[in-house]
């Protein structure tokens, strides 16, 4: 049987230790009327078992504190309909790995 939880006010769920939400099949959906804020006090892992698609309706901002590594096994493609600006102390587009 289906279970629904509806409130006309705020809803808070707190766990002292671990909390898990899972579905064995189907879609897991989180929607927000304004902002969706996901935070972790230590580290966060988002891992898919197949493909992952990231879609933003208007603008995508990404900020990394000190270090970012992006690894592609075979092919990386970037398409821009406007100018592309890359700012860095040293930019090596085709370094000779010898």
Secondary structure by P-SEA (a helix, b strand, c coil): cbbbbbbccbbbbbbccbbbbbbcccbbbbbbccbbbbbbccbbbbbbccbbbbbbccbbbbbbccbbbbbbccbbbbbbccbbbbbccccccccccc
